[in-house]
Amino acid sequence: MITVCHVDVRVGARLLLSDVNFHISPGDRVALVGRNGAGKTTLMRTMAGELRPAAGTIRATGPVGYLAQDPRGADQNQTVMGRVLAARGLDRVTAALRAAETVMAEAGSDTERDRAMRAYTRAQDEFDVLGGYAAEAVAAQVTAGVGLPDRVLTQRLGELSGGQRRRVELARILFAEQDTLLLDEPTNHLDADSVAWLRTFLSGFSGGLLMISHDTDLVADVANRVFHVDAERLAIEVYNTGWQRYRTDREAAERRRTRERANAERKAAALRAQAEKMRSHVATAVAARNMVRRADTMVRELEPARRAERVARVRLPTPEPCGRVPLAAVGLAKSYGEHAVFDGIDLAVDRGSRLVVLGLNGAGKTTLLRALAGEEPPDRGRVVPGHGLRLGYFAQEHDTLDPAATVFQSLSSSAPGLTDGEVRQVLGAFLFRGDDADKPTGVLSGGEKTRLALACLIHSGANVLLLDEPTNNLDPVSRDEVLAAVGDYPGAVIMVTHDRGAVEALRPDRVLFLPDGEEDLWNEEYADLISLA
């Protein structure tokens, strides 16, 4: 249970939300919606205790589980199952059991063996209190539900793809049995089966839930309340209804406000017209002035008209000239420990070609793009740059952005030929205006990081784009802008995505399947594999 009372939310000097009040009780499944940059992620981080409110109080009763958009900080040497079990402390107890078993088997004296047996008994008692083998079975069910195969459960976190690490954190939070869940884009990197499992899990969750998601199907099926972040009014509108009713009520309220404003403005205009006729006569001059004041008050007391929401004007770079095959790869192979991610990948990217990479999570899609971008060396094989190659890399986790650099500095370093005024002009087109340019990239929401990463690409002159999940975290309007830009881009594109609409915008001519490395001409029969990839 969480109570938010008179809370202000700021990023630096910028006020995002003012005097926010709401309460989340057990059984509430709340969708937090609004445009990218409106303050949804910042509010959730504040509720999770990662940030302090600028004013007001947030009180939580019982433990709270928080899934960040880009969870970091876990020990990369920890195993997948160990990370999940750690949510209930079972990893520590299991390690104590295994250590005691080892000592008992290798004990050189009765005293040493007895000491190990007592340690084992203590650990076994604690293991039983924490749920024991039943809890381990639940952990296995949750990891399978979010799409983590058995083979990865013993792997270390550092050996996983970004999508797999995200699934581990989601599994960990769902397994922890917290009273309240705060989930920021929980369906990112999930395939269709995992999204269906998550939908069932959240629909049956008895605690409080607040989620940010641009997956409208998930929101429609799960949410029984909707909180709309109104960036213009710095407020949250609370709708105690499901998604469809929220949309209907919001549209009806907007139509009502429009009618009320039109009626009031019409009446005010009539009063002013009558006052104009009366003001020239001494006997009616005072009444005319009163009419004008009444008309002004009538309009002033109206709720301000809603301005059209700003839309990022997304464009991609104008490609520099290049040879017929600007990028190729020969015999690429990559492993993490004993796990081979892919082996023997041969690839030739022709000028202006469009390739989509498909494969299950963990098949090496992100790793392949990182290898092609020079961000991660392959174990074997080589990347062959062709004549005039200019690479543009859009990273899934936005790890090419320096979290300590400001938005302004990030674009300036990517496009050193721009003047300060031109940098601000480009940022404005991507909805970073005024003080937004001075925010560190580390505090940006996922959608804002996506827009900044795209802004950094536009003056790169890239003739080959490597796009890893370019529509993640975007609201529908921003997503449409990005997809239109992808569709118009004349250079070569290699894309990894779970978004069928992104593939439709790309209009691929080829498809590469991982981990086998098989390549084929694209046909629509492959479209059904996108959501499973």
N, C-alpha and C positions, 0 to 999 in steps of 0.2 A: 504494500500500500504506500502511495506517495502523495503528499500534499504540497502543492506549489502555491505560495501565498505572497502576493504583491511583488513579484520577482521582476527585476530588470536584467536584461542580458546585453552585454557589450562585447565587442571585439575591438580592443584598443580604445580609441575615442568615439567609435561609432556605436550608437545605440541601435540594437537590432529589435528588441522587444521591450515593451514597457508595461508595468503593472499587470503581469500575467498571473491569473488565478485559475487553478483547476485541481481536481482530485481524481486519483485513479484507485479504484477499489478492486478487490478480488472479483474476477469474472468480467471486468472491463477489458475489452480488446480494442485499443484505440489506434487509429491510423492518423499519424501526424503528416499532413500534406501541405504543399505550397511549392512555389517556384524555387529553383536552385538559387542559393545565396540568401534566402529569406530568413534563415536562422534556425532551421530545423535541427541540423547536426549540432550546432553550438548549444541549443537548448537541451538536447539529449545529453551532451557531454556534461553540462552543468548539473543535470539531474543525477547523473552517474557519479558526481563528485570529482570529475577531472578538472572542472573549472569552478570558480566561485561566482555566485550571482553578484551583479553590481549593486543590487538592493533586494530586500525581501528575504524570505526563508524557504527552504525545501526540506521537508521532513519525510523520512522513509521509515516505515515500520516493517521489520524483517529484512532479510538479505535481498540484494538487487543484483541481477546478472545483466551485464552490458556487452553487447556485440558492437564494436566500432567498425567503421567502414574499412579501415585498413589496420587490423589488429597487428601490433608489433610487440616486441619485448619478451616473448617467450624464449626459454633456453633452447637454442637450435640443436643442442645435443640430446635433448629429451625425445623419447619415442612418442609416436602418435598416441598409442593407448595410455602411456604414462601421463601425457598431457591431459587427456580426457579424464582419467581416474583422479588426477590431482584436484579436480573440482570438488571432490568429496574427501580428499586426504587419503584416498586409497593407494596412491602411488607410493607414498612414504611407508605405509604399513606393509604393502606387498614387498617392497624392498627389504624391510626388516625381516619378514618371513623367509625370503630367499637367503638372506645373509645368515640367519640362524640355522637354516637347513644345511648350508655349506659348512658351518662350524661344527655342527653335530656329525656330519659325515667325515670330517677331517680331524676331529678332536684327538689330541694325543694323550688325554688323561680323563678319568671319570669326572674329576672336578670341572674340567673345561666343558665336558659333554653336558653335565648337569646345569651349568650356567647357561649354556646355549639352549637347553630344553626349557628353562624358565623364561628366557627371552622369547623363545618361540611361542610359548603359552600366552605371554602378555600380548604379543603381536597378534596372535590368533583371536584373543578376546576382543581386541580393538577392531580387528578386521570384521568380526561378527557384528559388533555394535554399528559399524559404518555400512552395513548391508551385505557384506561378504560376497559370496559367489553369485547371489541374486543380483547385486549391484553391478558386478562385472558383466553379467548377462545383459543387463539393461544398457550398459555402456556399449556393448557389441551391437545391440539393436539400434541404438542411436547413431553410431558411426556408419552402420550399413544404411540407415535411413537417409543420411545426408550424402550418400554416394561414395564412401571411403571403402574400397575393397579390402578384404582380409590381408592381402599381401603388403599393404602399406602400414598396417597397424604396428609393426615392429620396426619400421623405418624411423630415422631421426627427422625432426622437423626441418633441419637445414637441407635435407635431400628432396624436399617436396616442392611442387610448383606453387605459385601464388594462390591459384584456385584451391589446391588441396589444403594449404595452410588455413585458408579462410574457412573451409569446411570443418577442419579440426576445431577451430575456435567456436564455430556454431555448435558442433557436437558437444564440446566441453560445457558451454553455457546451458544447453538444454538438459544435459545430464545432471547438472549441479542441483536441480530442484530448488531454484530460488523462488521467493514469494512473488517477485516482480521482475519482468523481463523488459529490457530496453534494447531493441534490435534495429540497427541502422543498415538498411538494404540487405536483409537476410538472404534473398534469393540470388545475389551476385555469385556467379560461378557455379550455380546449381543446374543440373540437367532437369529434364521434364519429370522424370520419376522422383527425383529428390524434392522438387518443388511440390509435387503432389503429396509426398510423405510429410513435408513440413506443414502444408496446409491442414492436413488431418491432425497433426500434433498440436498446432496452435489453436485450432478450433476447439479442441478438447482441453486446453490448458485452463486450470481453475484459478490461477493467480491473476495478477494484473499484468497487462501487456501494453506497451507503447511501441509502435513500429513505424519506421520511415521506409516506404517502399514505393517505387514507381511501377511495380507489377500490379496493375489495376485488378487483374483476376484474383490475385491473392488477397488484396484489400477487400474486394467485394465479397469473397467467401468467408473471411475471418473477422473483419472489423464489425463491432456493434456500436462504436462511437467514432466520430471523426473530429479532429482538431485541425482547423485550417489556419495556417500562418499567413496573416495579411501584412506583407512587408510595407505597404504604403501607410497603414495605420499603426504599425509596430505592435500589433495585437494578435491575439488568438481567438478565433470564433469557434465556439464549442457547439457541436451538433450531436445530440444524443440519439443518433440514428445510424443505420448501416450506410454503406457506400452509395447505393442507388438512391435512397431517400435523401441523403445529404446532397447529391447532385441536383435532384429535383427541387429541394427546399432552397438551395443556394441560387439556382436559376430563377425561382419564383420570387425570392427576396430582391434579386437584382432588377427584375421586371417591375416589382412594386416601387422600388426606389426611383426608377426611371420615370414611372407614371407620376409619383408624388412630386418629383422635381419639375416635370413638365407642367403639371397643374399649378404648382406654386409660382413658377416663372410666368405662366400665362396670366394668373391673377395679379402678380406684381406689375406686369407690363400694363394691364388694364388700369391699375391704380395710378401708375405714373402718367399714363395718357390722360386720365381724368384730371389729375393734379396739374398737368401742363395747361389744360384749358381754364382751370380755376385760378392759377397763380397771378394772372394779370388784373384780377379784380380785388380791390382792397377788402371787400366783405368776405371773400372766400380764400384769401392768401394763406391765412393760418391753417385752415382746413387742408389746403393743398400741401403745405409743408408736412402736416401730420400724415397725409396719405403717402408721401414719399418715404417718410421714416418707417411707416408700417410696411411698405413694399420692401424696403431694405432689410428690415427685421425678418420678414417672411422668407426671403432668400437666404439670409445669413444663418437662420436656424435649421436649414435643411442639412441633411447629412451630405458631406462633400461628394461630388460625382467621382466615381472610380475612373482613374486613368487607365488606359490600356497598358498592360504589363509589357515591360521592355523585352525585346527579343535580341539575342546575340546574333550579329551578322557574321556567321561563320564562313570562312573561305579557307582553302588550302593553297599551298605554294604554287607559283607558276614554275613548272619544271625547267631546269637548265638543260641545254642540249646534251645528248649522251649517245653512246654507241648502240648498236643493235641489241647487245646483251649486256646491260649495265651491271648485272649482279648474277653470280653463279656460286654454287657450292658443290664440292666434290668429296664424297665419302665421309660426310660428317657423322660423328658418333659422340655420344655423351652418356656418362654413367654417374650415379651418385652412390658411392660405396659399391656394394655388390649388385645394385639395381641398375640395369641398363635402360636408359630412357629411350634412346633411339640409336640406330646403327646403320651406316651405309646410305645416308641421305644424299642423293644427287639432285641438283636443282639448277635450272637455267631460267632466269627471269628476263623475258624479252622487253624491249622498250614499249611502254604503254600496256603491258599485259596485266591481267587481274586474276589473282590466285587466292582461293580460300583454303585454309588449313583446318581439317576436321580430325577429331579423335577424342576419346574419353579423357576426363580429367586425369592428369598424370601421364598422358601419352607423350608429353614433351613439346606441346605447341608453343607455350611461352618460352621455354628453353631454346627452341629453334630460332625464334625471333631474336632473342638476346644474343645468340651466337652469330646470327647474320648481322646484327647491329654492332658487333664487336664488344658487347657488354660482358660476355662470358666466353672464355676460350673453349673450343671443342676438345675432346680427348684425342680424337683422330680426325683426319680430313682437313680441309681448308675452305675458307671463303675467298672467292675470287672476284675482286672488284673490276668491273669493266671500264671502258673509256668514258670519262666524264661522270662517273657515278657520284651522285649526291644523295645520301641516305637521310631520311627523316624517320625517327623512331618514336612511336607513341606507346609508352609502357603501361601495362595493365595496372601496376601498383603506383604509377607516377613516381618511381624511384629515381627518375632522371631529374626531378625537381629538387633543388636544395631547400630543405624545410626551414633553414635559417635565413634564406634570402627573401627579400620582399617580392611582391608581385612585379613591381617596377624593375627591380634588379634582375629578376628571372628573364623578363623579355629583353631587357637591354643587353644582357650577356649573350642571348641567343641571336640578337639582331644588332650587332655593334654599329652598323651603318646608319641606324635611325637616330635622329635628334631626340632630345627629351620630349619635345612637343609631339613628334610623330609617335613615340612610344605610348604617350598618354592617349593619343588618338586611336591607336590600335587597341589599347586596353579598353577604351570606352566602347568600341564596337563589340567587344566581348563581355560587356556589362561590368567592367571594373572601372568605376568612376570615383573621382574625388579621393577620399581617404582610403578607398579600397586598394589603391596602388601601393600603399605603404604597409599593408598587412603582410606578415610573414606567411610564406606558402604553407608552413606547417599547421596553421590554424584554419586553412580553407576546407570547405566541405568537399566531398568527392566530386560533385558536379562542378564546383568552382575550379578544382584542380584539373578536371577534364578540359574546361574552357581555356585555362591558362596554358596547358600543354599544347592545345591546338593553336593558340595565339603564337606560341614560340615556334611553331612549324612554318607559319605563313611566309616568313622572309628567309627561309632556309634555302630556297631554290631546289628543294629535294625533287629528284626525278624517280625515286623509288621510296614509297612509304611502307613502313612496317607498322600495322595498326593492331594492337592487342586489346580487344574488348573496348572499342572507342565509344560505345553508347552506355557503358555502365554508369550509374548514378545520375543520369540525365533525366530531367522532367520531359514530358512529351513534346513540348514546343522546341526545346533545345535539341532534343534527339532528332526531330524532323530537320532542323537546320544542319546538323552534322551530316545526316544521311544525304541531304541534297548536295552538300559540298563534296562528299565522297563520290556521288554519282557524276558530278561535273568535272572531277579532277582528271586531267588527261595523261598523267604519268602512270607508272606501274604501281600496283598495290598488292601487298601480301597481307591478308586479314585473318585474324583469329577472333571468333565471336560465337556467342550462344544466341544471338539476336537474328532471327530469320529476316526481319525487315532490313537489317544491315546488309545481309547477303543479297537481298533483292535490289537494294540501292547500288551495291558494288557491280552487279551484273558480271559475275566471274566467267572467265573462259576456261579455267582449269581448277582442279581440286587436288589437294595433296592429303593423303591419309597417313596419320601417325598412329602407332610408332613404326609401321612397316615401311613407310616411305613410298608407297605406291601412288602414282600420279595418273590422272585421267582427265579427259575433257568433261567440263561441267554439263550436267543435264538436270532437269527439274526433279528427277527421281531421287537425287541426293539431298533435296531440300528437307525431306523428312528426318534426315540425320542431324540437322543443325542443333535442334533443341536437346538431342541426346548426347551431343559432343561435349 
